[in-house]
Amino acid sequence: MIDFNNLSRRRLLQAMALAPLMFAFPALSASPNSSKGHTDLDRIIALEWLPVELLIALGVMPMGVADIHNYGLWVKEPQLAPSVIEIGQRTAPNMELMQQMNPSLLVISQGYGPKASQLELIGPVLSVTANDGSGHPLQQAIHSLNKLADFLGLQDRAERHLAQYQQVLTQTRESLKSAAERPVLLFSFLDKRHVLIFGEGCLLQEVMSDVGLTNAWNGERNYWGSVTVGIERLASINNARALCFDHGSEDILAEVAKTPLWQSLPFVRQNQLSVVPAVWFYGATLCAMRFCHILSATLGKPV
């Protein structure tokens, strides 16, 4: 969860719209009028980005998705089909439009966006969990994938996808053997003074542990395994590779790069910084696989 203190208004509003809720709420269940294995797969709406990813992992392209513009900026992959309909914001979708679309199922993330009771007036609702507080959001996402696959009668697809995911982990671990000795710092810019750092308890950390990498950040963290800090805190990170995720922050980085503070950072002076494509920090196995490919492409060779 992002700490919103002292962010610029534009980035603050954007971050508030993007970040999942920190707290878990009681689980919701599918509406009684939905039937396991008999949902029209062409008419499913995903109101949050985790359900989008889970559906695509099962070979199902959602009919409607919320906040497609920011999805392209912060998630990027898996890509949405041109036919996918924009249904409004994730926290405030267009209820009238969704009703007109007559979905066979609406998939939501637990504790985020409209209540199931509101959506049940439109169609059957299924909730998946993004984070159960265990510190293993990726494992929770895999549980959610299996829950969705079981509901849709697509467990065979889930099994094939998870086998592919394990294969990618194995290949990535092999490709990064030479990079395993140096810790890796993961961060993304929020504004010209603050970055979001990813540590123990986040999806990215789970992947790094699975492929044999060590996180350079040993400081504080929140429910989601991330923390917002001032850029000056990065000066304490020594002898590390640094990966900066690009979420439309090119202008911020260009301006910050001119400052003496930035130029004095150890990983900048040592030419150990790489700006890499966006990965959705609150995703599931497809985002984890994308991160694996980025790690192999970036750390599997010298800077």
C-alpha positions as a printed NumPy array, in Angstrom:
array([[  0.   ,   0.   ,   0.   ],
       [  1.372,   3.391,  -0.963],
       [  2.01 ,   6.037,   1.688],
       [  0.312,   9.143,   0.327],
       [  2.09 ,  11.755,   2.495],
       [  3.704,  14.634,   0.613],
       [  3.033,  13.326,  -2.886],
       [  2.225,  15.758,  -5.659],
       [ -1.52 ,  16.122,  -6.186],
       [ -1.483,  14.511,  -9.628],
       [  0.618,  11.517,  -8.592],
       [ -1.289,  11.274,  -5.318],
       [ -4.633,  11.024,  -7.07 ],
       [ -3.195,   8.514,  -9.503],
       [ -1.677,   6.39 ,  -6.735],
       [ -4.907,   6.445,  -4.726],
       [ -6.805,   5.226,  -7.758],
       [ -4.332,   2.42 ,  -8.42 ],
       [ -3.342,   0.939,  -5.066],
       [ -5.354,  -1.97 ,  -3.656],
       [ -6.789,  -1.564,  -0.182],
       [ -4.485,  -2.404,   2.695],
       [ -7.068,  -4.171,   4.831],
       [ -8.815,  -7.444,   4.122],
       [-12.583,  -7.686,   4.43 ],
       [-14.83 , -10.718,   4.924],
       [-14.838, -12.872,   1.812],
       [-17.711, -12.547,  -0.606],
       [-19.254, -15.503,  -2.404],
       [-20.671, -16.017,  -5.839],
       [-24.324, -15.206,  -6.258],
       [-26.624, -18.21 ,  -5.973],
       [-27.938, -17.783,  -9.513],
       [-24.5  , -18.445, -11.017],
       [-23.731, -22.034, -11.939],
       [-20.288, -23.597, -11.695],
       [-18.896, -24.463, -15.103],
       [-21.836, -22.935, -16.98 ],
       [-20.769, -19.291, -17.222],
       [-20.626, -17.711, -20.675],
       [-16.883, -17.053, -20.929],
       [-17.395, -14.33 , -23.537],
       [-19.48 , -12.17 , -21.209],
       [-17.357, -11.762, -18.069],
       [-16.546,  -8.346, -16.587],
       [-13.449,  -7.83 , -14.406],
       [-13.714,  -4.826, -12.102],
       [-10.139,  -4.935, -10.808],
       [ -6.83 ,  -5.785, -12.428],
       [ -6.077,  -8.968, -10.487],
       [ -9.245, -10.631, -11.855],
       [ -8.237,  -9.423, -15.324],
       [ -4.926, -11.223, -15.053],
       [ -6.448, -14.371, -13.582],
       [ -8.994, -14.584, -16.398],
       [ -6.361, -14.098, -19.11 ],
       [ -4.155, -16.731, -17.464],
       [ -7.093, -19.109, -17.954],
       [ -7.422, -18.133, -21.61 ],
       [-10.47 , -15.928, -21.047],
       [-10.462, -12.357, -22.351],
       [-12.837, -10.213, -20.268],
       [-15.697,  -8.506, -22.056],
       [-15.264,  -5.412, -19.882],
       [-12.397,  -4.024, -17.784],
       [-12.146,  -0.989, -15.517],
       [ -9.649,   1.849, -16.042],
       [ -8.084,   0.596, -19.268],
       [ -5.872,   3.684, -19.717],
       [ -4.053,   3.201, -16.414],
       [ -3.961,  -0.536, -16.974],
       [ -1.845,   0.15 , -20.047],
       [  0.405,   2.47 , -18.046],
       [  0.913,   0.458, -14.854],
       [  0.287,  -3.158, -15.89 ],
       [  0.946,  -3.237, -19.672],
       [  0.973,  -7.039, -19.849],
       [ -1.028,  -9.186, -20.248],
       [ -2.37 ,  -6.997, -23.035],
       [ -6.083,  -6.482, -23.479],
       [ -7.863,  -7.224, -26.757],
       [ -9.065,  -4.162, -28.722],
       [-12.625,  -5.409, -28.255],
       [-12.529,  -5.035, -24.444],
       [-14.998,  -2.398, -23.243],
       [-14.015,   0.309, -20.759],
       [-16.456,   0.196, -17.831],
       [-15.215,   3.21 , -15.86 ],
       [-13.008,   3.438, -12.778],
       [-12.207,   0.428, -10.615],
       [-13.6  ,   2.139,  -7.529],
       [-16.585,   3.647,  -9.349],
       [-17.56 ,   1.628, -12.437],
       [-20.382,   2.638, -14.747],
       [-23.243,   0.59 , -13.317],
       [-25.69 ,   1.5  , -16.081],
       [-23.25 ,   0.476, -18.804],
       [-22.515,  -2.838, -17.123],
       [-26.217,  -3.559, -16.815],
       [-26.634,  -2.927, -20.539],
       [-23.745,  -5.321, -21.239],
       [-25.665,  -8.111, -19.455],
       [-22.597,  -9.962, -18.106],
       [-22.631, -13.639, -17.215],
       [-20.274, -12.932, -14.29 ],
       [-18.613,  -9.993, -12.553],
       [-15.258, -10.801, -10.928],
       [-14.066,  -8.482,  -8.165],
       [-11.128,  -8.256,  -5.749],
       [-12.112,  -8.693,  -2.139],
       [-12.432,  -5.359,  -0.338],
       [-11.923,  -3.18 ,  -3.426],
       [-14.552,  -1.243,  -5.354],
       [-18.336,  -1.631,  -5.166],
       [-19.935,  -4.067,  -2.758],
       [-21.128,  -7.397,  -4.088],
       [-24.663,  -6.525,  -3.011],
       [-24.642,  -3.572,  -5.425],
       [-23.27 ,  -5.601,  -8.302],
       [-25.636,  -8.542,  -7.821],
       [-28.377,  -6.365,  -9.313],
       [-26.403,  -6.597, -12.582],
       [-25.274, -10.21 , -12.581],
       [-23.605, -13.031, -10.624],
       [-20.548, -11.915,  -8.615],
       [-17.395, -13.827,  -7.704],
       [-14.758, -12.393,  -5.353],
       [-11.07 , -13.309,  -5.375],
       [ -8.52 , -12.378,  -2.726],
       [ -5.5  , -10.222,  -3.536],
       [ -3.751, -10.371,  -0.159],
       [ -4.614, -12.325,   2.975],
       [ -1.941, -10.728,   5.151],
       [  0.265, -13.828,   5.161],
       [  3.152, -12.03 ,   3.471],
       [  2.815, -14.289,   0.423],
       [  0.537, -12.443,  -2.031],
       [  1.744, -14.494,  -4.989],
       [  0.733, -17.74 ,  -3.311],
       [ -2.614, -16.149,  -2.475],
       [ -2.988, -15.154,  -6.137],
       [ -2.37 , -18.772,  -7.157],
       [ -5.09 , -19.813,  -4.721],
       [ -7.404, -17.245,  -6.314],
       [ -6.524, -18.552,  -9.769],
       [ -7.543, -22.055,  -8.75 ],
       [-10.739, -20.738,  -7.153],
       [-11.715, -18.938, -10.352],
       [-10.733, -21.921, -12.516],
       [-12.83 , -24.245, -10.366],
       [-15.831, -21.926, -10.591],
       [-15.548, -21.657, -14.382],
       [-14.764, -25.335, -14.944],
       [-11.286, -24.51 , -16.284],
       [ -9.05 , -26.327, -13.813],
       [ -7.178, -28.061, -16.649],
       [ -6.171, -24.655, -18.003],
       [ -5.038, -23.56 , -14.551],
       [ -2.86 , -26.656, -14.215],
       [ -1.222, -26.04 , -17.606],
       [ -0.635, -22.385, -16.784],
       [  0.908, -23.123, -13.39 ],
       [  3.178, -25.747, -14.956],
       [  4.345, -23.115, -17.445],
       [  4.898, -20.683, -14.579],
       [  7.095, -23.191, -12.733],
       [  9.072, -23.776, -15.935],
       [  9.717, -20.038, -16.278],
       [ 10.93 , -19.898, -12.667],
       [ 13.348, -22.767, -13.305],
       [ 14.703, -21.163, -16.469],
       [ 15.074, -17.791, -14.766],
       [ 16.891, -19.288, -11.783],
       [ 19.36 , -20.918, -14.161],
       [ 19.927, -17.717, -16.148],
       [ 20.631, -15.673, -13.006],
       [ 23.205, -17.881, -11.3  ],
       [ 25.988, -15.422, -12.106],
       [ 23.977, -12.504, -10.67 ],
       [ 22.943, -14.144,  -7.419],
       [ 25.783, -12.735,  -5.307],
       [ 24.781,  -9.078,  -5.638],
       [ 21.525,  -7.893,  -3.987],
       [ 18.9  ,  -6.111,  -6.07 ],
       [ 16.984,  -2.942,  -5.194],
       [ 13.471,  -2.589,  -6.674],
       [ 11.676,   0.748,  -6.796],
       [  9.374,   3.03 ,  -8.748],
       [  9.074,   6.828,  -8.705],
       [  6.002,   8.416,  -7.137],
       [  7.174,  12.009,  -7.548],
       [ 10.438,  13.987,  -7.667],
       [ 11.15 ,  13.349,  -3.995],
       [  9.677,   9.925,  -3.24 ],
       [ 10.029,   6.377,  -4.456],
       [  8.071,   3.213,  -3.724],
       [ 10.455,   0.438,  -2.636],
       [  9.576,  -3.254,  -2.705],
       [ 10.766,  -5.542,   0.078],
       [  9.863,  -8.626,   2.052],
       [  6.21 ,  -9.619,   1.718],
       [  5.555,  -8.359,  -1.824],
       [  4.956, -10.338,  -5.011],
       [  8.294,  -9.274,  -6.504],
       [ 10.165, -10.509,  -3.437],
       [  8.511, -13.912,  -3.702],
       [  9.759, -14.196,  -7.269],
       [ 13.275, -13.067,  -6.35 ],
       [ 13.451, -15.655,  -3.563],
       [ 12.289, -18.371,  -5.95 ],
       [ 15.006, -17.516,  -8.501],
       [ 17.842, -17.129,  -6.003],
       [ 18.147, -13.337,  -5.702],
       [ 18.494, -11.234,  -2.553],
       [ 16.624,  -7.979,  -1.964],
       [ 18.869,  -5.014,  -1.155],
       [ 16.147,  -3.38 ,   0.964],
       [ 16.052,  -4.519,   4.59 ],
       [ 14.109,  -1.57 ,   5.961],
       [ 10.518,  -1.047,   6.951],
       [  7.595,  -2.32 ,   4.899],
       [  3.817,  -2.282,   4.989],
       [  1.006,  -4.802,   4.52 ],
       [  1.853,  -5.121,   0.82 ],
       [  5.615,  -5.477,   1.351],
       [  6.346,  -1.991,   0.032],
       [  7.176,   1.394,   1.543],
       [  7.315,   5.01 ,   0.384],
       [ 10.573,   6.768,   1.254],
       [ 12.436,   9.923,   0.324],
       [ 15.048,   9.522,  -2.402],
       [ 17.778,  10.337,   0.132],
       [ 17.123,   6.938,   1.78 ],
       [ 18.538,   5.236,  -1.302],
       [ 21.998,   6.528,  -0.367],
       [ 22.251,   3.726,   2.204],
       [ 22.07 ,   1.02 ,  -0.479],
       [ 25.581,  -0.109,  -1.369],
       [ 26.979,  -2.767,  -3.684],
       [ 23.615,  -3.45 ,  -5.308],
       [ 21.995,  -3.562,  -8.708],
       [ 18.956,  -1.281,  -8.927],
       [ 15.865,  -1.755, -11.074],
       [ 13.551,   1.226, -11.549],
       [ 10.125,   0.342, -12.973],
       [  8.901,   2.79 , -15.601],
       [  5.25 ,   3.722, -15.084],
       [  5.197,   6.837, -17.208],
       [  7.798,   8.427, -14.946],
       [ 10.334,   9.356, -17.632],
       [  9.962,  13.087, -17.004],
       [ 10.391,  12.649, -13.26 ],
       [ 13.547,  10.578, -13.67 ],
       [ 14.997,  13.015, -16.218],
       [ 14.589,  15.882, -13.76 ],
       [ 15.786,  13.964, -10.72 ],
       [ 18.831,  12.689, -12.615],
       [ 20.185,  16.262, -12.783],
       [ 20.348,  16.634,  -9.007],
       [ 23.551,  16.163,  -6.954],
       [ 21.668,  13.851,  -4.581],
       [ 20.751,  11.426,  -7.344],
       [ 24.198,  11.558,  -8.894],
       [ 25.736,  10.709,  -5.512],
       [ 23.743,   7.499,  -5.014],
       [ 26.071,   4.454,  -5.   ],
       [ 24.194,   2.47 ,  -7.662],
       [ 24.117,   5.548,  -9.924],
       [ 27.835,   6.298,  -9.506],
       [ 28.661,   2.636, -10.102],
       [ 26.445,   2.461, -13.216],
       [ 24.319,  -0.261, -11.666],
       [ 20.897,   1.269, -12.405],
       [ 18.545,  -0.14 , -15.029],
       [ 15.18 ,   1.366, -15.964],
       [ 12.869,  -1.526, -16.827],
       [  9.308,  -1.896, -18.15 ],
       [  6.307,  -1.741, -15.875],
       [  5.263,  -4.747, -13.806],
       [  2.058,  -4.69 , -11.762],
       [  3.159,  -5.117,  -8.175],
       [ -0.22 ,  -6.454,  -7.011],
       [ -0.71 ,  -9.028,  -9.74 ],
       [ -0.383, -12.787, -10.06 ],
       [  1.539, -15.381, -12.053],
       [  1.518, -13.583, -15.418],
       [  3.025, -10.496, -13.783],
       [  5.507, -12.758, -12.003],
       [  6.488, -14.325, -15.341],
       [  6.895, -10.87 , -16.874],
       [  9.154,  -9.954, -13.968],
       [ 11.179, -13.135, -14.558],
       [ 11.761, -12.173, -18.193],
       [ 12.836,  -8.679, -17.11 ],
       [ 15.234, -10.12 , -14.529],
       [ 16.798, -12.463, -17.081],
       [ 17.135,  -9.743, -19.703],
       [ 18.557,  -7.195, -17.251],
       [ 20.572,  -9.098, -14.676],
       [ 21.538, -12.061, -16.799],
       [ 24.153,  -9.884, -18.492],
       [ 26.518,  -7.072, -17.412],
       [ 25.175,  -3.496, -17.231]])
